[in-house]
Amino acid sequence: MNYNKRCTILFPGEPIDDPLEGTIPGKDKPVIYPCSKGSVSSEEQIGVFGKYNQDAFKLHIQGMIKKPFNIQYEDNVKRQVHSVKYHRNSTVVIVT
């Protein structure tokens, strides 16, 4: 597979304990991964969304990502992750 695109994966930061303020969430830590963009088939759209969603697409991210994460792709907008699957040595994510 040709991983010629790049996406930014945002891992949530660790909570910081402050005795005066309580628990303050840390900032997102961005990491850039190579990826490949593909389309979502009709069967996958019905299975994931329950309807047809023309804005959805599939990203094949190189490597296995097991932590919870958010995605920024192309226009630096946080995208919502709907489904995460693992195929060989890549993480397949369906986003809108």
Disulfide bonds with the S-S distance in Angstrom:
none
